[in-house]
Amino acid sequence: MAGNNQLALQLTEAIAAYMQAKFRQEIKGPGDHVPFPSDWDLTLLQECDQAIGILAEAYHNCCMKHQLLLYAYFI
């Protein structure tokens, strides 16, 4: 059982590292290719990329309240 827990933890860490790198790439624009582990299936890759797309879209579409707070901060 400890082996399964360790494998799950390693997979979670790999997913988090991939998604963090991919999110940074999406924010900065096209640049370096973010590789994914070859042992992942395509479904997992697609789900991670879809989640990153949603997060990047939300990041770029700040709400008006947030924009006003940033504007007031810089004045």
Contacts in CASP RR format, 6 or more apart in sequence:
PFRMAT RR
TARGET T0000
AUTHOR 0000-0000-0000
METHOD contacts of the structure
MODEL  1
MAGNNQLALQLTEAIAAYMQAKFRQEIKGPGDHVPFPSDWDLTLLQECDQ
AIGILAEAYHNCCMKHQLLLYAYFI
14 37 0 8 1.000
15 44 0 8 1.000
15 48 0 8 1.000
18 34 0 8 1.000
18 36 0 8 1.000
18 37 0 8 1.000
18 48 0 8 1.000
19 48 0 8 1.000
19 51 0 8 1.000
19 52 0 8 1.000
21 34 0 8 1.000
22 34 0 8 1.000
22 48 0 8 1.000
22 49 0 8 1.000
22 52 0 8 1.000
23 52 0 8 1.000
23 55 0 8 1.000
23 56 0 8 1.000
25 31 0 8 1.000
25 32 0 8 1.000
25 34 0 8 1.000
26 52 0 8 1.000
26 53 0 8 1.000
26 55 0 8 1.000
26 56 0 8 1.000
27 56 0 8 1.000
27 59 0 8 1.000
36 45 0 8 1.000
36 48 0 8 1.000
62 70 0 8 1.000
END
